[in-house]
Amino acid sequence: MPQNTIYVTFGLPGAGKTYAARLFENFSFFCHDGDDDLPADMRQAIATQQPVNDEMRDRFFAAIIQHVHQLTPLHPRIVVAQTFIKEKYRLLFLNHFPQAQFVLVQADDTIRERRLVHRTSQPLDPAYTRRMIALFEPPHIPYQIINNNDDGGLQLTEQIAHIVNGRQAE
């Protein structure tokens, strides 16, 4: 039985990970927003700008992994959007899905901040976002990069096409 193709869009808050993942749908991918798996206590901590601890994250990533395991028999091509703030969770995901390919979604700080200010679903306070950014561990796993400074999405779609077709975006 052939393995699923799995991409993970990850990066800082406001970079456009979910937006990029939704563009993968144009290439016959099923999109899963990892935030859909947030445990209630973690959602509450984020909503009230309280710290999120590793025990919460452990349960969260266990839920994401379980959900992706449920999706793989149904969808041959999956893209998961999630911050993946810590390298240990990237490695854990790769342990379960060694074929997964990570795609770091980047955007200029001013663009990310503007997006976060205008975000209506799961809004994040700027101070809370800065704390999340401080926790973001640089990736050491293999990954590709796409730049999401184009709010129209055309350049982003072209970069995704390059990745899906087996070439690094230029």
N, C-alpha and C positions, 0 to 999 in steps of 0.2 A: 504494500500500500504506500503510495507516495506521501511524503511529508507535506504538511501545510507550509505555505509561505507566510511568514509572520514578520511584520515590521513594527517597531515601537518608536513613536515620535515622543521625544522627551526634551526637557530643557526648562529654562526659568519661567516663572509666572509671566503671562502676557506675551510670550514669544509667538504664540499661535499654534501650539501643539495640536489642539483639537481641530482647529481650522485646517491645518495641514492634513491631519488624519482624514477629515471629511473629503478632502480633495483626492485622497487615495481611492475613494469610492468610484471616481471616474475611471479607474483602472481595474474595476471588478473586485475591489476589496470590501470586506465587511468591516465597519468601523466600530470599535468598542472604546468608549470613554471610560478610562479607569476610575474617574471620579464617581461613576455610578456605583462602584463597589465600596465607597467610603463607609466605614462603620459609623453608627449613630454618635458615639462618643467623640469620634474624630471630627465629624461634621460640626458638632456642638463646639468643640475646642476652636476650630477654625472660625466659626461664626462669631464667637465671643473673644477672638484674638488671644486665646490661651495657648500655651505651648503644647505641641504634639510630641509624645514620647515614642521611643522605639517599640514598646509593647503595642501601642496603637498601630504603628507602621507595620509591625510584624503581622498583625491580624489583617490589616488592609492588603498587604501584598499576598498573603495567603488567599484572600478572597479574589484578588485579581487573577492569580494563577489558577485557582479552581474554576473561575468563570471562563478563562481562555481554554482550559481543558474541556469544558462543556461545549465551547464554540467550535473547537477544531473538527469534530465529526460532521458539523453542519456547514462549515465554510472553509474551502480550500485556501482562501486568501484572506488574511486578517491583518488589520492594523490596530494597534493599541495606543491610545494617547494618555500619557501620564508624566508627571514631573520627574519621577525616579530620582529623588533628591540625593540618595546615598548609593554609592557604588555596590554595597553589599546586596541591595535589592536588584540591581541590574544583573549581578552575578547569579543571584537566586533565580531570577527569571530565565537566564540563559541555561542554568542547570536543568530546568524543566523543559525548556524549548531551545535546544542548542542551535536550531536553524534560524532563530530570531535574529533580525538585523536591526540595530539601533540607528536612529536618525536624529541627530541633535538639531533642533529647530532654534535658530538664533534670530534675534532682532536687536536693533539699536536700543539702548536704554530709554531714550526719550519716547520712542515708538511703543515700547513695552508699557511704560508708565501711562502713556495716553490711552492705550487699550484698556488697561486695568481701571482707570478712572471711569471709562464709559461702559464697563462690563456690568450687565444687569444680572446674569446668572452667576451665583457664587462670587459676589463681590469681595475683594480683598482690600483692607486698609493699607495704605502705603507703608506705614511703619511695620505692619505684620509681614508684608511682602518683602521688605528689606531683611527681616529676620530669616525668612525662608531662603532668600538669595545667599545669605551668609552661611547657611547650612548646606547649600548645594555643593556636592563634591565633584571636582573635575573628573570626567570619565577616563578610565584606563582600558576599558573594554574596547573592542573594535567598533567604530561607528562612522557614519557619514554625516555630512553637515549640509543643511539647507538654510538659506537666508530668507527671512520673511519680513523684509522691510517694505514690500510692495503690497499695499492694502487692496489692490485690485485682484490679486491672486494669479495673474497670468504668469509672472516670473516663477512663482512658487509651483504652479502646475507644471511648468517646463522642467524645473529641477526634479520634481517627483517623477516625471516621465523618464528622465535620465536615470534615476535610481532604479525604478521598476524595470527598465530595459537593460539594467546591468552595467550602467556607466555612472561614475561619480559626477555630480553636478559641477559645472564649471563656474 
